[in-house]
Amino acid sequence: MNVGWQAVAIVVAAVVVSLLGGWAFTAAVLHLADRERRPVRRVDRTRTHRRRTRPATGRSTPTAPRAITVRTAPSGPSVLRGGLAIGLLERAAVTLALVAGQSEAVAVVVAVKGLGRFSELRDNPGASERFVIGSLASLLWAAVIGSLTRALLT
C-alpha cells in the first residue's frame, strides 16, 4: 500500500485537531452544563413598584420582593480521575477508526470506556452526568473530525 506523505500529514493534523479542539469543545460543553447547577439567585420584583398602605398609619411602603430561588449543585465528588487522558485517547481512537473506515471500532471504544467507569458511576450521580455529557461531546467532536478527514482523503 502506497500512502503519500500528504495523506499522512492530513491524518496527523486531523488527530491533533481532534485532540486539542475536542478538549476545548468538551470543556465548553461541560461548562455550559455546570452553569445549570451553580447557585442562582433570582428575585421576583414584579410587585416592588406597587405600594401597600398600612392600615394603622395610612402611609404607603414599598412591598418586599416576593421570592428568592436558589439552586445548588448536588453534593459529592463530580470529577473522575484520569478523565483528561481517557478523553484524549478516546478522541484519537475514534478519529483514527473513522479515517480508516472502521466505524465498528467506535462501539468498542464506547463500551470499554463505559465498562471501565461503571462502578464509579453507579455510586455517584453527579459524576455520571458529567461523564455522559463529556463523553458525548468528545465523541461528537472526534466523529466530525474523523468523518471530514475520511471524506477529504477519498
C-alpha positions as a Markdown table, in Angstrom:
| # | Residue | x | y | z |
|---|---|---|---|---|
| 1 | Met | 0.0 | 0.0 | 0.0 |
| 2 | Asn | 1.5 | 3.3 | -1.1 |
| 3 | Val | 0.4 | 6.1 | 1.2 |
| 4 | Gly | 1.5 | 9.6 | 0.2 |
| 5 | Trp | 3.1 | 11.9 | 2.7 |
| 6 | Gln | 0.2 | 14.4 | 2.1 |
| 7 | Ala | -2.3 | 11.8 | 3.4 |
| 8 | Val | -0.1 | 11.1 | 6.4 |
| 9 | Ala | 0.1 | 14.8 | 7.1 |
| 10 | Ile | -3.6 | 15.2 | 6.8 |
| 11 | Val | -4.3 | 12.3 | 9.2 |
| 12 | Val | -1.8 | 13.7 | 11.7 |
| 13 | Ala | -3.3 | 17.1 | 11.5 |
| 14 | Ala | -6.8 | 15.6 | 12.0 |
| 15 | Val | -5.7 | 13.8 | 15.1 |
| 16 | Val | -4.1 | 17.0 | 16.5 |
| 17 | Val | -7.3 | 18.9 | 15.8 |
| 18 | Ser | -9.4 | 16.1 | 17.3 |
| 19 | Leu | -7.3 | 16.1 | 20.5 |
| 20 | Leu | -6.9 | 19.8 | 21.1 |
| 21 | Gly | -10.2 | 21.0 | 19.6 |
| 22 | Gly | -12.1 | 18.2 | 21.3 |
| 23 | Trp | -10.5 | 19.2 | 24.6 |
| 24 | Ala | -11.7 | 22.8 | 24.2 |
| 25 | Phe | -15.2 | 21.7 | 22.8 |
| 26 | Thr | -15.8 | 19.2 | 25.6 |
| 27 | Ala | -14.6 | 21.8 | 28.3 |
| 28 | Ala | -17.0 | 24.3 | 26.8 |
| 29 | Val | -20.0 | 21.9 | 26.8 |
| 30 | Leu | -19.2 | 20.8 | 30.4 |
| 31 | His | -19.0 | 24.5 | 31.4 |
| 32 | Leu | -22.5 | 25.1 | 29.9 |
| 33 | Ala | -23.8 | 22.1 | 31.7 |
| 34 | Asp | -22.3 | 23.2 | 35.0 |
| 35 | Arg | -23.9 | 26.6 | 34.7 |
| 36 | Glu | -27.3 | 24.9 | 35.3 |
| 37 | Arg | -26.1 | 23.6 | 38.7 |
| 38 | Arg | -24.4 | 26.7 | 40.0 |
| 39 | Pro | -26.2 | 28.7 | 42.7 |
| 40 | Val | -28.5 | 31.2 | 41.1 |
| 41 | Arg | -30.3 | 34.0 | 43.0 |
| 42 | Arg | -33.3 | 35.4 | 41.3 |
| 43 | Val | -35.6 | 37.9 | 42.8 |
| 44 | Asp | -39.1 | 38.4 | 41.5 |
| 45 | Arg | -39.6 | 42.1 | 41.5 |
| 46 | Thr | -43.0 | 42.2 | 39.9 |
| 47 | Arg | -44.7 | 43.8 | 42.9 |
| 48 | Thr | -41.9 | 46.2 | 44.0 |
| 49 | His | -43.4 | 49.1 | 42.2 |
| 50 | Arg | -46.8 | 48.9 | 43.8 |
| 51 | Arg | -47.3 | 50.5 | 47.2 |
| 52 | Arg | -49.1 | 49.0 | 50.1 |
| 53 | Thr | -50.9 | 51.1 | 52.6 |
| 54 | Arg | -50.6 | 50.4 | 56.3 |
| 55 | Pro | -54.0 | 50.3 | 57.9 |
| 56 | Ala | -52.9 | 52.0 | 61.2 |
| 57 | Thr | -50.9 | 54.9 | 59.8 |
| 58 | Gly | -52.3 | 55.3 | 56.3 |
| 59 | Arg | -48.7 | 55.7 | 54.9 |
| 60 | Ser | -47.6 | 53.7 | 52.0 |
| 61 | Thr | -44.5 | 51.5 | 51.9 |
| 62 | Pro | -42.9 | 49.6 | 49.1 |
| 63 | Thr | -43.6 | 45.9 | 49.1 |
| 64 | Ala | -40.7 | 43.4 | 49.6 |
| 65 | Pro | -39.6 | 41.1 | 46.8 |
| 66 | Arg | -41.8 | 38.0 | 46.7 |
| 67 | Ala | -39.5 | 35.1 | 46.1 |
| 68 | Ile | -35.8 | 34.1 | 46.1 |
| 69 | Thr | -34.9 | 31.0 | 44.3 |
| 70 | Val | -31.6 | 29.3 | 45.0 |
| 71 | Arg | -30.4 | 26.2 | 43.1 |
| 72 | Thr | -27.2 | 24.4 | 44.1 |
| 73 | Ala | -25.1 | 21.7 | 42.7 |
| 74 | Pro | -25.5 | 18.2 | 44.2 |
| 75 | Ser | -23.0 | 17.4 | 46.8 |
| 76 | Gly | -20.2 | 14.8 | 46.4 |
| 77 | Pro | -17.3 | 14.4 | 44.1 |
| 78 | Ser | -18.3 | 15.0 | 40.4 |
| 79 | Val | -14.9 | 14.7 | 38.7 |
| 80 | Leu | -13.5 | 11.3 | 37.8 |
| 81 | Arg | -9.7 | 10.8 | 37.9 |
| 82 | Gly | -7.9 | 10.3 | 34.6 |
| 83 | Gly | -10.7 | 11.9 | 32.6 |
| 84 | Leu | -8.4 | 14.1 | 30.5 |
| 85 | Ala | -6.1 | 11.2 | 29.5 |
| 86 | Ile | -9.1 | 9.0 | 28.7 |
| 87 | Gly | -10.7 | 11.7 | 26.7 |
| 88 | Leu | -7.6 | 12.3 | 24.6 |
| 89 | Leu | -7.2 | 8.6 | 23.9 |
| 90 | Glu | -10.9 | 8.2 | 23.1 |
| 91 | Arg | -10.8 | 11.1 | 20.6 |
| 92 | Ala | -7.6 | 9.8 | 18.9 |
| 93 | Ala | -9.1 | 6.2 | 18.7 |
| 94 | Val | -12.4 | 7.4 | 17.3 |
| 95 | Thr | -10.8 | 9.8 | 14.8 |
| 96 | Leu | -8.4 | 7.1 | 13.5 |
| 97 | Ala | -11.1 | 4.5 | 13.4 |
| 98 | Leu | -13.3 | 6.6 | 11.3 |
| 99 | Val | -10.5 | 7.7 | 9.0 |
| 100 | Ala | -9.6 | 4.0 | 8.5 |
| 101 | Gly | -13.3 | 3.3 | 7.7 |
| 102 | Gln | -13.7 | 1.1 | 10.8 |
| 103 | Ser | -16.8 | 2.7 | 12.4 |
| 104 | Glu | -17.4 | -0.5 | 14.4 |
| 105 | Ala | -14.3 | 0.3 | 16.5 |
| 106 | Val | -16.2 | 3.4 | 17.8 |
| 107 | Ala | -18.6 | 1.0 | 19.6 |
| 108 | Val | -15.6 | -0.8 | 21.2 |
| 109 | Val | -14.2 | 2.5 | 22.4 |
| 110 | Val | -17.6 | 3.5 | 23.9 |
| 111 | Ala | -18.0 | 0.0 | 25.5 |
| 112 | Val | -14.5 | -0.1 | 27.1 |
| 113 | Lys | -14.9 | 3.5 | 28.4 |
| 114 | Gly | -18.4 | 2.7 | 29.9 |
| 115 | Leu | -17.4 | -0.6 | 31.5 |
| 116 | Gly | -14.2 | 0.9 | 32.9 |
| 117 | Arg | -16.1 | 3.6 | 34.7 |
| 118 | Phe | -19.3 | 1.6 | 35.6 |
| 119 | Ser | -18.5 | 1.0 | 39.3 |
| 120 | Glu | -17.6 | 4.7 | 39.9 |
| 121 | Leu | -20.6 | 6.0 | 38.0 |
| 122 | Arg | -23.1 | 3.8 | 39.7 |
| 123 | Asp | -22.5 | 5.4 | 43.1 |
| 124 | Asn | -22.1 | 9.0 | 42.0 |
| 125 | Pro | -24.9 | 10.6 | 40.1 |
| 126 | Gly | -23.1 | 13.9 | 39.7 |
| 127 | Ala | -20.1 | 12.3 | 38.1 |
| 128 | Ser | -22.2 | 10.1 | 35.9 |
| 129 | Glu | -24.0 | 13.1 | 34.5 |
| 130 | Arg | -20.7 | 14.8 | 33.7 |
| 131 | Phe | -19.4 | 11.5 | 32.3 |
| 132 | Val | -22.3 | 11.2 | 29.8 |
| 133 | Ile | -22.2 | 14.9 | 28.8 |
| 134 | Gly | -18.4 | 14.9 | 28.4 |
| 135 | Ser | -18.3 | 11.6 | 26.6 |
| 136 | Leu | -21.0 | 12.6 | 24.1 |
| 137 | Ala | -19.3 | 15.9 | 23.4 |
| 138 | Ser | -15.9 | 14.3 | 23.0 |
| 139 | Leu | -17.3 | 11.5 | 20.7 |
| 140 | Leu | -19.2 | 14.0 | 18.6 |
| 141 | Trp | -16.2 | 16.2 | 18.0 |
| 142 | Ala | -14.0 | 13.1 | 17.2 |
| 143 | Ala | -16.7 | 11.7 | 14.8 |
| 144 | Val | -17.0 | 15.0 | 12.9 |
| 145 | Ile | -13.2 | 15.4 | 12.5 |
| 146 | Gly | -12.8 | 11.7 | 11.6 |
| 147 | Ser | -15.6 | 11.8 | 9.1 |
| 148 | Leu | -14.5 | 15.0 | 7.5 |
| 149 | Thr | -10.9 | 13.7 | 7.2 |
| 150 | Arg | -12.1 | 10.5 | 5.6 |
| 151 | Ala | -14.2 | 12.4 | 3.1 |
| 152 | Leu | -11.2 | 14.6 | 2.3 |
| 153 | Leu | -8.9 | 11.6 | 1.7 |
| 154 | Thr | -11.4 | 9.7 | -0.5 |
